[in-house]
């Protein structure tokens, strides 16, 4: 029998209570939010439960919401897949913007190792317990995290670009 959204929601709320919330269908992906302190427990539960069987980590990434309150400025998003029933799930864990950190899931899904390193590299999120958290795509000497919204898209000192030629003016920005 295929895994249904209600089954997932009931099992998670029975096990984790208020730490899981905001269940909804987002296109073809069942989505929920978790508190950051239970991320490893929830993901391990979804992987090991014999009825749920979310054995594949499709993606792990970060999102920066600078206009949110400080405790919800970053989100770590996990995409899991149950290949047996072809069911996908998206899990969001919001973390603090002043000290963005969350527990690593690299011991649960080995593939998360590089995904966590990439998220660290671009957003500055510290994955507690990661075996080798260091930059993976940017230079080691880089001191900023380029995917954060406060990082400028372009160098303001460039003289070879004129915004008028790209359809950008002060009026429509």
N, C-alpha and C positions, 0 to 999 in steps of 0.2 A: 504494500500500500504506500502510495506517495506521501511525502512529508507535506503537511499543510501549514499555512501561516499560524493558524490557531494552535496547532500542536507545539510549534516552536515557542510561541508567546506563553502558553501555559507552562511549559517545562521551565523556561527561563524565569518567569515571575515566581513560580513555586520554589525554585532554587535560590534565586538572587534578590527577590523582593523589589524594593524601590531602587536598587542599583541599575535596573534595566527599565527603560521607559520609551515613550514616543514611538510605539510600533505603528508602522504604516507601510502600505504598498507604494513604491516609487517606480512607476512603469512596471517592468517585470521583475524587479528586485525587492524583496522584503527588507525593510530598513528598520533599525532600532538604534537607540542611544544607550550607552552604558557610562557609569562613572569610571574615571580613569583607574581607580584603585582596584577594580575587579577585572581589568582587561585580560590578564592571563587566565584567571579562573573561568571566565565566560568562554573564551576561545578554546581552552582545553575541554570544557564541558561540551561545546558544540562539536568538537572533533571526536571525542571519545564516547558520546552517547550512542548506543547501538541503533536507535531509531533515527537520529538526526544525521549522523555520518558526514559532517562537513570536513572532509579529509584534505581538501585542496585550498591553499591560500592563493587566490588569483592576484591580489594586489594589496599593498599597504602604502599609504601616502599621507602627506600632511596638507592641511589647508589653513591659511591665515585669515582670520576675521578681525582686523584691527579695530573695527567700530563696536565689537562686542565688549561686554564687561571683561575685566582682566582675567577672571577665572575661566572664561570661555573664548579666549582670543585665538587659540589653536585647536584644531581637531585632527586627530589621527583616525584615518578611515581604513577599515579592514574589509576586504571583499573575500568571502568564502564561497566554496562551491561544493555541493553534494552531487557527485557524478552519477550515483545510482538512480536518483530521482530527478536529475537535471534541475536542481533547485539552487538558486543563488541568494546570498544574504549580504547586506551591507551593515557594518557596525561602525558607529561614530563614538569616539571618546573625546570629550572636550578637556583641554588642559590649560593651565595657567600661563598667561603671556609673559609675566615677569620671570618665571623660572620654568620654561617648558620642558617637562620630563614625564616619562611614563615607563612602566616596566617593559622590558624586551620580551618578545615572543619567539626569539631565535632558538630556544630549546624545544619549543612546540612545533614550529615549522622552520626547518633549516633554510628554506628559501627566503625567509624574512630577513636574513642577515644583510644582504645587499640592499634590500628595500629600506631597512632601517638606516643603513649608512647613507643612502641617498637622501632620505628625509632629514637626517642630521645635517648633511652637507648643504642642503638648500634652505632649511628652516631653522636649524640650530636646536632641534629637539634632542634632548638627552635620553637615550634608551637605557635605563638602568639594568645592568646585568648583561649588556651586549658584550661579546667576547673581544671585539676589536673595533670600537666605534671611532672611526676617523674618516676624513674626507675620501670620497670615492671618485668624483668627477671634477671638482674644482681643485685649484692649487692649494697645497697645504698652508702656504703663507697667507691665504685669503682670510681676512678678519670679519667679513660680513657674510650674511646669509641671503643670497640673491632672490629667493622666491618670497621673501617677506615683502609686504606691501610698501613698507617705508623705503625699500631699496629702489632707486630711480631706474626707470626703464632705459633711459638713454643718458649719455654724458651731456650735461648742460653746456659744456664748453666746446662742443663740436661746432665747427664752422662750415663743414661740407654738407650739412643738411639744412634745408629751409622748409619749415613746416607747411608753408603755403603750397609747395609742390606735392605734398602728400595729403592734401585735403584737410589739413588741421590748421585751424586758426585760433586765436585767443577767444573769439566769440563762440565757437562751437565745442570747446573743450570742456 
